[in-house]
Each structure stands twice: as C-alpha cells, then as structure tokens.
C-alpha cells in the first residue's frame, strides 16, 4: 500500500494481507507509507465519482466509506486508487 492505493479494512494487518493477495506483490516490496488515514483527513480527502478528477463530482473519503458500509461491503476490500 502506498499513497496511491487505499484498502478499507478493520485493521492495518488485515489490510496488508488483503493487499498482498490482491496485487501479488511480494510483502517486502508491497508497502511504502502504509498506515491508517488520520480521522481528520477523512473529511478532506476527495473520492472522485468519475474519471474526470478535475471537474467531476466528488465526496469525502468518510462519505464513501459510509456508502460502502450501507451497501454491505465485505471488508477488507479495495477502496480507492490514483491509478486509472
């Protein structure tokens, strides 16, 4: 995990395990800057609802996590990426 990929999980260890299984990247290469998004940033980081990140609609990370939980998302799961 890094500053480009986010995993929604109950704890960092289950997020790391899921990320390794998802990407098949070796554990010693899979992580840089891994960690939990600080609570205060959940209301400021934008989750874009379309590929048009310059002009498209967005919601906060907290709102997107809330939507996923309401929709019954199984965790851990892939949450967001900067890659298209």
C-alpha positions as CSV (number, residue, x, y, z in Angstrom):
1,X,0.0,0.0,0.0
2,X,1.2,3.5,-0.7
3,X,-0.2,7.0,-1.2
4,X,-1.9,5.8,-4.4
5,X,-3.8,2.7,-3.2
6,X,-6.2,2.5,-0.3
7,X,-7.8,-0.6,1.3
8,X,-10.8,-0.5,3.6
9,X,-10.3,-2.8,6.5
10,X,-10.8,-3.2,10.2
11,X,-7.1,-3.0,11.0
12,X,-3.8,-2.5,9.2
13,X,-2.7,-6.2,9.4
14,X,-5.9,-7.4,7.5
15,X,-5.4,-4.5,5.0
16,X,-1.8,-5.6,4.3
17,X,-2.8,-9.3,3.9
18,X,-5.6,-8.4,1.5
19,X,-3.3,-6.0,-0.5
20,X,-0.7,-8.7,-0.9
21,X,-3.3,-11.2,-2.1
22,X,-4.9,-8.6,-4.4
23,X,-1.7,-7.4,-6.1
24,X,0.5,-10.5,-5.8
25,X,3.4,-8.1,-5.0
26,X,5.9,-9.7,-2.5
27,X,5.4,-8.4,1.0
28,X,8.9,-6.9,1.1
29,X,8.1,-4.8,-1.9
30,X,4.4,-4.1,-1.4
31,X,4.4,-1.3,1.2
32,X,5.6,2.2,1.5
33,X,3.9,4.8,3.6
34,X,1.3,2.3,4.8
35,X,-0.8,3.3,7.6
36,X,-4.2,4.5,8.7
37,X,-5.7,7.7,7.2
38,X,-6.0,10.1,10.1
39,X,-9.6,10.7,11.2
40,X,-9.4,14.4,10.5
41,X,-8.3,13.8,6.9
42,X,-11.4,11.6,6.1
43,X,-13.4,14.7,5.8
44,X,-11.0,16.5,3.5
45,X,-9.6,13.8,1.1
46,X,-11.7,13.6,-2.0
47,X,-13.2,10.5,-3.6
48,X,-14.0,11.2,-7.2
49,X,-17.2,9.7,-8.6
50,X,-16.0,9.8,-12.2
51,X,-12.7,9.7,-14.1
52,X,-12.9,13.4,-14.5
53,X,-11.0,14.3,-11.4
54,X,-10.6,17.9,-12.5
55,X,-14.3,18.8,-13.0
56,X,-16.2,15.7,-11.9
57,X,-18.3,15.2,-8.8
58,X,-16.7,14.1,-5.6
59,X,-17.5,13.1,-2.0
60,X,-15.2,12.8,1.0
61,X,-13.5,9.6,1.9
62,X,-15.7,9.4,5.0
63,X,-18.9,9.6,2.9
64,X,-17.6,7.0,0.5
65,X,-16.8,4.6,3.4
66,X,-20.2,5.2,4.9
67,X,-21.8,4.4,1.5
68,X,-19.8,1.2,1.2
69,X,-20.9,0.1,4.7
70,X,-24.5,0.8,4.0
71,X,-24.2,-1.2,0.8
72,X,-23.0,-4.1,2.8
73,X,-19.4,-4.1,1.5
74,X,-17.3,-7.0,2.8
75,X,-14.1,-5.9,4.4
76,X,-11.2,-5.9,3.7
77,X,-11.8,-4.5,0.2
78,X,-10.2,-2.2,-2.3
79,X,-11.3,1.3,-1.6
80,X,-9.6,3.8,-3.9
81,X,-6.6,4.4,-6.1
82,X,-5.0,7.2,-8.1
83,X,-4.4,4.8,-10.9
84,X,-7.0,4.6,-13.7
